[in-house]
């Protein structure tokens, strides 16, 4: 009988640094790894083409490898059964449970799960809480009101930036912006199914004129569903946190919305999360309205508005 592997994936490799800011200056500023989250005593940085992270922490000298498992309690028990040692029994961590174990040859590491949900962070990487479990979670939706279908939003692009649609070769800049916005792990294969749904001339990029960098992006997507027959979706809105506060999100969302209207879509909508308050504020200001498609949406929107 084939034994199911204990470990699902590598969660992170952790390094001790006495000063988190000095560690970030080295790994983020000099080596180019993007900040994903941070707390007073630790910071997580992305590893391109991987869901694993480099974690810098100032509490425990030494290196540490953390492996992701479905259940830390069950994995720790299974690890001990054939001769491994339990160094620290399962305990609570922010994303779930963890245990410290050691194999018969003295190799020590952490087994952890994400039973409490992945971290939610703001644009600066500060931890806000945990994402709800996928099986019990439904995204918020917003719709473009029918009475505004003949009133496309204005395009106000700030000085020093210009708006254009996708050009071949933009993928690298797009992946960078997605990572900076908190969605690491994009690559050509992940992009492929989304590209197939993009409405012609509706994948927009905002360009910083001085550097030539893509600093914001959004897509107009064909998104048919029972709630949105022949629906057009404003999707994958993302921006570089270094350029926040300039109305760039408003500009690029307006461009996609106007293009969907021009393409003949009448069920224009978007999906968002209750913790993305800055994005929700932008969508409301632009003209989108909450879509109360389930009874509990009244209460959930009440916590956002």
C-alpha positions in Angstrom: 0.0 0.0 0.0 1.3 3.4 -0.9 1.8 5.8 2.0 0.5 9.3 1.6 3.2 11.9 1.9 3.1 13.8 5.2 4.2 17.2 3.8 2.1 19.2 1.4 4.6 21.9 0.6 7.2 24.3 2.0 5.5 27.2 3.8 8.6 29.2 4.5 12.3 29.3 5.3 12.9 31.5 8.4 16.0 33.5 9.1 17.0 35.2 12.3 17.8 39.0 12.0 18.3 41.1 15.1 16.8 44.1 13.4 13.7 43.6 11.1 14.3 46.9 9.2 17.9 46.0 8.5 16.7 42.6 7.3 14.2 44.2 5.0 16.8 46.6 3.7 18.9 43.6 2.7 16.4 41.1 1.4 13.8 43.6 0.0 15.8 46.6 -1.1 19.0 44.9 -2.2 17.9 41.5 -3.2 14.5 42.4 -4.6 12.1 40.2 -2.6 8.6 41.8 -2.2 7.1 42.3 1.3 4.0 40.2 1.7 3.2 40.8 5.4 4.9 42.1 8.6 4.4 42.3 12.3 6.5 43.8 15.1 8.7 40.8 15.3 8.7 39.3 11.8 8.2 39.9 8.1 7.4 37.6 5.2 8.8 38.1 1.7 7.7 36.4 -1.5 9.7 34.0 -3.5 8.9 34.3 -7.2 7.4 31.2 -8.9 6.6 29.7 -5.5 4.0 30.0 -2.8 6.7 29.7 -0.1 8.1 32.7 1.7 11.3 34.0 3.2 10.5 35.0 6.8 12.7 37.3 8.8 12.2 37.2 12.6 14.0 38.6 15.6 12.9 36.2 18.4 14.7 32.9 17.8 18.4 32.7 16.7 19.0 30.3 13.9 17.3 29.1 10.7 14.0 27.3 10.5 12.1 25.4 7.8 8.3 25.3 8.1 6.4 22.6 6.2 2.7 23.0 5.4 0.4 20.1 6.3 -3.4 19.6 6.3 -3.5 19.3 10.1 -0.6 20.0 12.4 -2.0 17.8 15.2 -2.5 14.8 13.0 0.9 15.3 11.2 2.8 15.6 14.5 1.2 12.4 15.8 2.0 10.6 12.6 5.6 11.9 12.6 6.3 10.5 16.1 4.8 7.1 15.4 7.8 5.7 13.3 10.4 7.2 15.6 10.4 11.0 15.2 10.4 13.2 18.3 7.9 15.9 19.4 10.0 18.9 20.5 7.0 21.3 21.0 3.5 19.8 21.0 0.9 21.5 18.7 0.2 25.1 19.6 -1.9 28.0 18.2 -0.4 30.4 15.6 -2.1 33.2 13.7 -3.0 31.2 10.7 -3.7 27.9 12.4 -1.7 25.3 14.4 1.9 24.3 14.5 4.3 21.8 16.1 8.1 21.5 16.3 9.4 18.0 15.5 12.8 16.3 15.0 13.7 13.3 12.9 15.9 10.5 14.3 19.0 12.2 12.9 18.5 15.5 14.7 16.9 17.5 11.9 14.4 19.9 13.5 11.6 21.7 11.7 8.0 23.0 12.0 4.8 21.4 10.8 2.0 23.9 10.4 -1.5 24.2 9.0 -3.6 27.2 7.9 -6.8 26.1 9.5 -7.6 29.7 10.6 -7.2 31.1 7.1 -4.4 33.0 5.3 -3.4 36.4 6.5 -5.1 39.5 5.4 -2.8 42.5 5.0 -3.1 46.2 4.0 -1.1 47.8 1.2 1.9 48.2 3.6 1.9 44.5 4.6 0.5 45.1 8.1 -1.6 42.2 9.3 -5.3 42.9 9.6 -6.6 39.4 10.3 -7.4 36.1 8.6 -9.3 35.3 5.4 -12.5 33.3 6.0 -12.3 29.6 5.1 -13.1 29.0 1.5 -15.8 26.5 2.1 -17.9 28.9 4.1 -17.0 32.1 2.4 -18.7 34.0 -0.4 -17.3 37.1 -2.0 -19.0 40.5 -2.0 -20.3 41.7 -5.3 -21.0 45.1 -6.7 -22.9 46.1 -9.8 -23.0 49.0 -12.2 -26.5 50.5 -11.9 -28.7 50.0 -15.0 -29.7 53.7 -15.1 -26.0 54.6 -15.5 -25.3 52.3 -18.5 -25.4 55.4 -20.8 -23.2 57.4 -18.4 -19.6 56.1 -18.6 -17.3 57.3 -15.8 -14.8 60.0 -16.7 -11.1 59.2 -17.1 -9.0 61.5 -14.9 -5.4 60.3 -15.2 -3.0 62.3 -12.9 0.0 64.2 -14.4 3.0 62.0 -14.7 1.1 58.9 -15.7 -0.7 57.7 -18.8 -3.2 55.0 -19.5 -3.0 52.4 -22.3 -4.2 48.9 -23.1 -2.1 45.7 -23.0 0.9 45.3 -25.3 2.9 42.1 -25.9 5.6 41.9 -23.3 3.6 43.5 -20.5 3.4 40.3 -18.7 6.6 40.8 -16.6 5.4 44.2 -15.4 1.9 42.8 -14.7 3.3 40.0 -12.5 5.4 42.5 -10.6 2.4 44.7 -9.9 0.3 41.7 -8.8 3.0 40.7 -6.4 3.3 44.2 -5.0 -0.5 44.3 -4.5 -0.5 41.1 -2.5 -1.2 38.5 -5.2 2.2 36.7 -5.7 2.7 33.6 -7.8 1.5 34.8 -11.2 3.1 33.3 -14.3 2.3 32.6 -17.9 0.3 29.4 -17.2 -1.8 31.1 -14.5 -2.5 34.0 -16.7 -3.6 31.9 -19.7 -7.2 31.2 -18.7 -7.8 34.8 -17.7 -6.4 36.1 -21.0 -9.0 33.9 -22.8 -11.8 35.8 -21.0 -10.5 39.4 -21.6 -12.8 41.5 -23.6 -10.9 43.0 -26.6 -9.0 46.2 -25.7 -10.1 46.1 -22.1 -6.9 45.0 -20.3 -5.6 48.4 -19.1 -2.2 49.4 -17.7 -1.3 52.7 -16.0 2.3 53.7 -16.8 4.5 55.9 -14.6 6.1 58.2 -17.2 9.3 58.9 -15.5 10.3 55.2 -15.0 8.2 53.6 -17.7 6.9 51.0 -15.2 3.5 49.5 -15.0 2.1 50.7 -11.7 -1.6 49.7 -11.9 -3.6 47.2 -13.9 -7.2 46.0 -14.4 -9.1 43.7 -16.7 -12.5 43.7 -18.4 -13.6 40.0 -18.4 -16.5 38.1 -19.9 -18.2 36.6 -16.9 -21.4 34.8 -17.6 -23.4 33.5 -14.6 -27.0 33.1 -13.4 -26.7 36.4 -11.5 -25.0 38.1 -14.5 -26.1 36.7 -17.9 -23.8 38.0 -20.5 -21.9 39.6 -17.7 -18.9 41.9 -18.0 -16.6 41.9 -15.0 -14.1 44.5 -13.7 -11.4 42.2 -12.5 -7.9 41.9 -11.1 -7.6 45.5 -10.1 -4.1 46.0 -8.7 -1.6 48.8 -8.0 1.8 49.5 -6.7 1.4 50.7 -3.0 4.2 53.2 -3.6 1.8 55.2 -5.9 -1.3 55.1 -3.7 -3.3 58.3 -2.9 -3.2 59.7 -6.4 -6.5 58.5 -7.8 -4.9 55.8 -10.0 -7.3 53.1 -9.0 -10.2 55.3 -9.8 -8.7 56.0 -13.3 -8.0 52.4 -14.3 -11.4 51.1 -13.0 -13.2 53.9 -14.9 -11.4 52.9 -18.1 -12.4 49.2 -17.8 -16.0 50.1 -16.9 -16.3 52.5 -19.8 -14.9 49.9 -22.2 -17.3 47.2 -21.0 -20.2 49.6 -21.6 -18.8 50.4 -25.1 -18.6 46.7 -25.8 -22.4 46.3 -25.1 -22.3 44.7 -21.6 -25.4 45.5 -19.5 -24.6 43.3 -16.5 -21.4 45.0 -15.4 -20.1 43.8 -12.0 -17.1 43.1 -9.8 -16.1 40.9 -6.9 -14.4 42.1 -3.8 -13.7 41.3 -0.1 -15.1 42.9 3.0 -11.6 43.8 4.2 -10.6 45.8 1.1 -12.1 49.0 2.4 -10.0 51.3 0.2 -11.0 49.5 -2.9 -14.7 49.4 -1.9 -14.5 53.2 -1.3 -13.1 53.6 -4.9 -15.8 51.4 -6.4 -18.6 53.3 -4.6 -17.2 56.7 -5.6 -17.0 55.5 -9.2 -20.7 54.6 -9.2 -20.9 50.9 -8.3 -23.5 49.7 -5.8 -23.6 46.7 -3.4 -25.3 43.7 -4.9 -27.4 42.1 -2.2 -27.7 38.7 -3.8 -28.0 36.7 -0.6 -29.9 37.5 2.7 -26.7 37.7 4.7 -25.3 40.4 2.4 -27.2 43.1 4.2 -25.3 42.4 7.4 -21.9 41.9 5.7 -22.2 45.2 3.8 -23.3 46.9 7.0 -19.8 46.2 8.3 -18.2 47.8 5.3 -20.2 51.0 4.8 
